[in-house]
Amino acid sequence: MVPPPFCRLGALLLAGWTAACTVGPDYKPDGLAVPSAWTEQQPSPADQAAATERLRAWWASFQDPLLDRLVAQAIAGNDDLKIARQRLIQARAGRAIAASVDYPQVTAKAARLQSNSSTTADYPPGIGQYRTWELGFDASWEIDVFGGTRRAEEAADADIGAAIEDRRTILVSLLAELASDYASLRASQLRLSIAVRNIEASRRAFDLTQQEFQRGLGTDLEVAQARAQWNNVRSAPPALKASVARLSHAIAVLVGGFPGDLEVELSKPAPLMMVPASLPVSLPSETLTNRPDVRRAERRYAAATARIGVATADLFPHFSIPLTIDPTSATIGSLFLAKSLDWSIGLAAGTLVYDGGKTDARIENAKAVAEQARLAYEQTVRGAFRDVEDALVTYQTETERNGTLKEAAADSDLALDRATKLYGAGLTDFLKVLDSERAAFAAEDLEAQSRLVRVQNVIALFKALGGGWQGVEFEDARPAE
């Protein structure tokens, strides 16, 4: 049955109006003024040009094949990334729900009824038992005149973007945590090797004091001091071995396995990664583009702004076109005849008259949420700049400290060698040997720890610059259609 002409005309007019009337504020990102250069370092144009490409797979700068393999395993198997993927699927489903309002809602129905009406009533007269067949559908299409549905779709699109950036944020943090744990493991192994060498040196010193005592040239005090020093340095390896085991457990879980999966493989000593010769420091404006947490905060701000329009649309009339086609007949054979057809179509409108201020409160709530999102976005931007500046200054100061510690370690080794030779020649007391030995071990261990701090500072800088996600794009990380 063709709808009456006036209904079709009304529907066309209302549909055309939807393109011109959308309530609520249009989203426009605030132009937050940011510094044009970093305070702690002024990268050269060449470094800036190479920064974007190097940040894509920054872990490759350490030239460690095992680290590269662990990164690949983490991207494929990490549980946090899998959870984030489900949040993205949820956001896309939410977008589909919001968009479904644009289409007619259709319900089909079929029934076979056996009924009885009274035949003793005066009015209306009954007919006794009878049966009917019904087949049809009800449909309703709400016309988005004031843009509430369009604003809901805008918010859902922004939610999808935020979910994509959330997974990228998790990826950036995961890569930094994995590389930092791996560096800590290698540093613990380095410190363990230093401790083993120191144990051997302390044992030789103890043997020397015993020999001197047996020859009548030393004292039992010196023997006791040497034995105490030997036992002290022997206490260091157990804690370092435990650190290696714990870090191997952490790395195994990060890549999506169980704690013991990598313990045997990672327990094999390997050198601590070397710091890259140069650091890829991008411009401040590029950092904001690279940082997925900043991009996520911006998308959340966009979603919150769109939801002001969703709440505001409830203040305005709602229009819909209801349609019912409902053939009814006593026999199934005549169900499809034209004279058995029941139908109705119309144009319905409804508007809020009074709700005790609930809709106004929802609008105010949406505005407050949007303002929170705007402030959170600005806070995230400032935090991103602080992260980069902190990483730059800590790297520079630790580099200076590491140079001093290297000189101290070399001087301490030289002092120990000379003190040992002088004691063997009877030209000095054993206390100088013990002091030199303690100083040499402490200096070498501090220098190893400083090397770890430098590597971790570089990793922190890569993370602060938002590196890592660009070269690991997920197949489903696409914008909403």
C-alpha positions in Angstrom: 0.0 0.0 0.0 1.5 3.4 -1.0 1.5 6.0 1.8 -0.7 9.0 1.3 1.1 11.9 -0.6 1.0 14.3 2.4 2.9 11.7 4.5 5.6 11.3 1.9 5.9 15.1 1.6 6.2 15.6 5.3 8.9 12.9 5.6 10.9 14.6 2.8 10.7 18.0 4.4 11.7 16.7 7.9 14.6 14.7 6.4 15.9 17.8 4.6 15.7 19.8 7.8 18.1 17.4 9.6 21.0 18.6 7.5 20.6 22.1 8.7 19.9 21.8 12.4 22.3 20.2 14.9 22.1 21.4 18.4 25.1 21.5 20.8 28.6 23.0 20.3 30.7 22.0 17.3 34.1 20.5 18.4 37.1 22.7 17.8 40.4 21.7 19.4 41.8 24.4 21.6 45.0 25.9 20.1 47.1 25.3 23.2 50.3 27.3 23.0 53.4 25.1 23.4 57.1 25.8 23.4 58.8 25.8 20.0 62.0 24.2 21.4 63.3 22.1 24.2 64.9 23.8 27.2 67.4 21.0 28.0 68.6 20.3 24.4 68.6 21.9 21.0 68.8 19.0 18.5 70.5 19.6 15.2 68.3 19.7 12.0 69.8 16.3 11.0 68.8 14.7 14.3 65.3 16.2 13.9 64.9 14.9 10.4 66.0 11.4 11.4 63.9 11.3 14.6 60.6 10.2 13.1 62.0 7.2 11.3 64.2 6.1 14.3 61.3 6.3 16.7 59.3 3.8 14.7 61.4 0.9 16.0 63.6 2.5 18.6 64.6 -0.8 20.3 66.6 -1.7 17.2 69.0 1.1 18.1 70.4 -1.2 20.8 71.4 -3.8 18.2 70.3 -6.7 20.4 68.6 -9.6 18.4 67.1 -11.2 21.5 65.5 -7.9 22.5 64.1 -7.6 19.0 62.5 -11.0 19.3 61.1 -10.3 22.7 59.5 -7.2 21.4 57.8 -9.2 18.6 56.5 -11.7 21.1 55.2 -9.0 23.4 53.3 -7.3 20.5 51.7 -10.6 19.6 51.0 -12.0 23.1 50.8 -9.3 25.7 47.6 -9.6 27.7 47.1 -5.8 28.2 47.2 -5.3 24.4 44.6 -8.1 24.0 42.3 -6.4 26.6 42.7 -3.1 24.8 41.7 -4.8 21.6 38.4 -5.9 23.2 37.8 -2.3 24.4 38.2 -1.2 20.7 35.7 -3.9 19.6 33.4 -2.6 22.4 33.7 1.0 21.1 33.0 0.0 17.6 29.9 -1.9 18.8 28.8 1.3 20.6 29.1 3.2 17.4 27.0 0.7 15.5 24.3 1.0 18.3 24.4 4.8 18.0 24.1 4.7 14.2 21.2 2.2 14.3 18.8 5.0 15.3 19.2 6.5 11.8 17.4 3.5 10.3 13.8 2.3 10.7 13.1 -0.2 13.5 11.1 -3.0 12.0 9.4 -5.9 13.9 7.8 -8.8 12.0 4.9 -10.8 13.6 2.8 -13.8 12.8 -0.1 -15.4 14.8 -2.8 -17.9 14.7 -5.6 -17.2 17.3 -8.5 -19.3 18.5 -11.0 -17.0 20.3 -14.6 -17.1 21.7 -17.0 -14.2 22.2 -20.2 -14.3 24.3 -23.4 -14.9 22.3 -25.7 -13.8 25.3 -24.7 -10.2 25.4 -27.1 -7.6 24.0 -24.4 -5.4 22.6 -22.1 -6.0 20.9 -23.6 -9.3 19.7 -21.2 -12.2 20.0 -20.3 -14.8 17.3 -19.2 -17.6 19.5 -16.0 -19.4 18.6 -13.8 -18.1 15.7 -10.2 -18.2 14.6 -7.9 -15.7 12.9 -4.6 -15.6 11.1 -2.4 -12.6 11.3 0.8 -11.8 9.5 2.6 -8.4 9.3 5.1 -6.0 10.7 5.4 -2.8 12.6 8.0 -0.2 11.7 9.0 3.2 13.1 11.6 5.7 11.9 12.7 8.5 14.2 13.8 11.5 12.2 16.9 13.2 13.6 15.7 16.7 13.2 17.8 18.4 15.9 20.9 16.2 15.5 20.9 14.2 18.7 21.7 11.0 16.8 24.4 12.7 14.8 26.0 14.0 17.9 25.8 10.5 19.4 27.6 9.1 16.3 30.2 11.9 16.6 30.8 10.9 20.2 31.0 7.2 19.3 33.5 7.9 16.5 35.7 9.8 19.0 35.4 6.9 21.4 36.7 4.6 18.8 39.6 7.0 18.2 40.3 7.1 21.9 40.3 3.3 22.1 42.8 3.1 19.2 45.1 5.6 20.9 44.6 3.8 24.3 46.0 0.6 22.8 48.9 2.5 21.3 49.5 4.1 24.7 49.7 0.7 26.3 52.0 -0.5 23.5 54.4 2.4 24.1 54.5 1.7 27.8 54.9 -2.0 27.2 57.8 -1.6 24.9 59.5 0.7 27.4 58.9 -1.6 30.3 60.1 -4.6 28.4 63.3 -2.9 27.3 63.9 -1.5 30.8 63.5 -4.9 32.4 65.7 -6.5 29.8 68.4 -3.9 30.5 68.1 -4.4 34.2 68.5 -8.1 33.8 71.7 -7.7 31.8 73.0 -5.1 34.3 72.3 -7.6 37.1 74.3 -10.2 35.2 77.1 -7.7 34.7 77.1 -6.8 38.4 77.1 -10.5 39.2 80.2 -11.0 37.1 81.9 -8.1 38.9 81.0 -9.7 42.2 82.4 -13.1 41.2 85.7 -11.4 40.2 85.7 -9.5 43.5 85.2 -12.8 45.4 88.1 -14.3 43.6 90.3 -11.3 44.4 89.2 -11.4 48.0 90.0 -15.1 48.2 93.5 -14.5 46.9 94.0 -11.7 49.4 92.8 -14.1 52.2 95.3 -16.8 50.9 98.0 -14.2 50.9 97.4 -13.2 54.5 97.4 -16.8 55.6 100.7 -17.4 53.9 102.2 -14.3 55.4 100.9 -15.3 58.8 102.4 -18.8 58.5 105.7 -17.3 57.6 105.5 -15.1 60.7 105.2 -11.9 58.7 101.5 -11.2 59.4 99.1 -11.2 62.3 95.9 -13.2 63.0 94.1 -9.8 63.0 95.0 -9.4 59.3 93.8 -13.0 58.6 90.5 -12.3 60.3 90.0 -9.1 58.4 90.8 -10.8 55.1 88.3 -13.6 55.9 85.6 -11.1 56.8 86.1 -9.2 53.6 85.9 -12.4 51.6 82.7 -13.4 53.3 81.2 -9.9 52.8 81.7 -10.0 49.0 80.4 -13.6 48.8 77.0 -12.3 50.1 76.4 -10.2 46.9 75.7 -12.9 44.3 72.6 -14.5 45.8 70.6 -11.2 45.6 71.8 -10.5 42.1 70.9 -14.0 41.0 67.4 -13.5 42.5 67.2 -10.2 40.6 68.0 -12.0 37.3 65.3 -14.6 38.0 62.6 -12.0 38.9 63.3 -10.0 35.8 63.2 -13.0 33.6 59.8 -13.8 35.2 58.6 -10.3 34.5 59.7 -10.4 30.9 58.0 -13.7 30.3 54.7 -12.4 31.6 55.0 -9.2 29.5 55.4 -11.3 26.3 52.3 -13.3 27.2 53.9 -16.4 28.8 54.3 -17.9 32.2 57.1 -16.7 34.6 59.4 -19.7 34.1 59.2 -19.8 30.3 62.3 -17.7 29.6 64.3 -18.2 32.7 66.7 -20.7 31.2 67.2 -18.6 28.0 67.6 -15.3 29.8 69.9 -16.7 32.5 72.7 -17.0 29.9 74.8 -13.9 30.4 75.0 -11.3 27.6 76.4 -7.8 27.5 74.4 -4.8 28.6 73.0 -2.9 25.6 75.1 0.1 24.4 73.6 3.6 24.4 73.0 4.8 20.8 75.6 7.3 19.5 72.9 10.0 19.0 69.4 10.5 20.3 66.4 11.1 18.0 64.9 14.2 19.5 62.0 15.5 17.5 60.4 19.0 17.6 57.9 19.7 20.4 55.1 19.9 17.9 56.0 16.5 16.5 56.1 15.0 20.0 52.4 16.0 20.5 51.6 14.2 17.2 53.6 11.1 18.2 52.3 10.8 21.8 49.3 8.5 21.7 48.2 9.5 25.2 47.9 13.1 24.0 45.9 11.9 21.0 43.7 9.8 23.3 43.0 12.8 25.6 42.1 14.9 22.5 39.6 12.2 21.3 38.0 12.0 24.7 37.6 15.8 24.7 35.9 15.5 21.3 33.6 12.7 22.5 32.6 14.7 25.6 31.9 17.8 23.5 29.6 15.8 21.2 27.6 14.5 24.2 26.6 18.0 25.1 24.6 18.0 21.8 23.1 14.6 22.7 21.8 15.9 26.0 20.6 19.2 24.5 18.6 17.4 21.8 16.2 16.1 24.5 14.9 19.7 25.0 13.5 19.7 21.4 10.6 17.8 19.8 11.1 14.3 18.6 9.5 13.2 15.3 8.8 9.7 14.0 6.9 8.0 11.3 5.0 4.9 12.5 3.9 2.3 10.0 1.9 -0.9 10.6 0.9 -3.5 7.9 -1.2 -6.2 9.5 -3.2 -8.6 7.3 -5.9 -10.5 9.2 -8.2 -13.3 8.0 -10.2 -16.2 9.3 -8.5 -18.5 6.8 -4.9 -18.7 5.8 -5.9 -18.9 2.2 -7.4 -15.4 2.2 -4.7 -13.8 4.4 -3.0 -12.3 1.3 -6.0 -10.8 -0.3 -6.2 -7.0 -0.5 -9.4 -6.9 1.4 -7.7 -8.7 4.4 -5.1 -5.9 4.7 -5.0 -3.6 7.8 -2.5 -0.8 7.7 -1.8 2.6 9.3 0.9 5.3 8.7 1.3 8.7 10.2 3.6 11.3 11.5 4.1 11.4 15.3 5.7 14.2 17.3 6.5 14.5 21.0 8.2 17.1 23.1 9.3 17.4 26.7 6.9 19.5 28.8 8.3 19.0 32.3 10.8 16.6 33.9 11.7 18.3 37.1 14.9 19.8 35.6 16.4 16.4 34.7 17.3 17.3 31.1 18.8 20.6 32.2 20.9 18.7 34.7 22.0 16.3 32.1 23.2 19.1 29.9 25.1 20.7 32.8 26.6 17.4 33.6 27.7 16.9 29.9 29.3 20.4 29.9 31.2 19.7 33.1 32.4 16.4 31.7 33.6 18.2 28.5 35.4 20.8 30.6 37.1 18.1 32.6 38.2 16.4 29.3 39.5 19.8 28.0 41.6 20.3 31.2 42.8 16.7 31.2 43.9 17.2 27.6 45.9 20.3 28.5 47.3 18.5 31.5 48.4 15.6 29.3 50.1 17.9 26.9 52.1 19.6 29.7 52.9 16.2 31.2 54.3 15.1 27.8 56.6 18.1 27.7 57.8 17.5 31.2 58.5 13.8 30.4 60.8 14.8 27.5 62.6 17.6 29.4 63.1 15.2 32.4 64.5 12.5 30.2 66.9 14.8 28.4 68.3 16.3 31.6 68.6 13.0 33.4 70.4 11.5 30.4 72.8 14.4 30.2 73.6 14.4 33.9 74.0 10.6 34.1 76.4 10.7 31.1 78.6 13.2 33.0 78.4 11.0 36.1 79.2 7.9 34.2 82.4 9.4 32.8 83.5 10.3 36.4 82.7 6.8 37.6 84.7 5.2 34.8 87.7 7.2 35.9 87.1 6.3 39.5 86.9 2.6 38.6 90.2 2.8 36.7 92.0 4.6 39.5 90.6 2.2 42.1 91.8 -0.8 40.1 95.3 0.7 39.8 95.3 1.5 43.6 94.4 -2.1 44.4 97.1 -3.5 42.2 99.7 -1.3 43.8 98.6 -1.9 47.3 98.6 -5.7 46.8 102.2 -5.6 45.4 103.4 -3.3 48.2 101.9 -5.6 50.8 103.5 -8.7 49.1 106.8 -6.9 49.3 106.2 -6.0 53.0 106.1 -2.3 52.3 102.6 -1.6 53.6 100.0 -3.0 56.0 97.1 -5.1 54.9 94.5 -2.5 55.8 95.5 -0.6 52.7 94.8 -3.7 50.6 91.4 -4.1 52.1 90.5 -0.5 51.7 91.7 -0.6 48.1 89.8 -3.8 47.4 86.5 -2.4 48.8 86.9 0.8 46.9 87.7 -1.0 43.6 84.6 -3.3 43.9 82.3 -0.4 44.9 83.6 1.8 42.0 83.1 -0.9 39.4 79.7 -1.8 40.7 78.6 1.9 40.7 79.9 2.3 37.1 77.8 -0.7 36.0 74.7 0.7 37.7 75.3 4.0 36.0 75.5 2.3 32.6 72.1 0.8 33.4 70.7 4.2 34.3 71.9 5.7 31.0 70.3 3.0 29.0 67.0 3.4 31.0 67.2 7.2 30.5 67.4 6.6 26.7 64.4 4.2 26.9 62.5 6.8 28.9 63.3 9.4 26.3 62.0 7.1 23.5 58.9 6.6 25.5 58.5 10.4 26.3 58.8 11.1 22.6 56.0 8.7 21.8 58.0 6.2 19.9 57.2 2.6 19.0 53.6 2.4 17.9 54.2 4.0 14.5 55.9 0.8 13.2 53.5 -1.6 14.9 50.2 -0.7 13.4 47.4 -3.1 14.2 45.2 -4.4 11.4 42.0 -3.3 13.2 43.4 0.1 14.3 41.4 2.0 11.6 39.3 5.0 12.1 35.5 4.7 12.1 33.8 4.6 8.8 
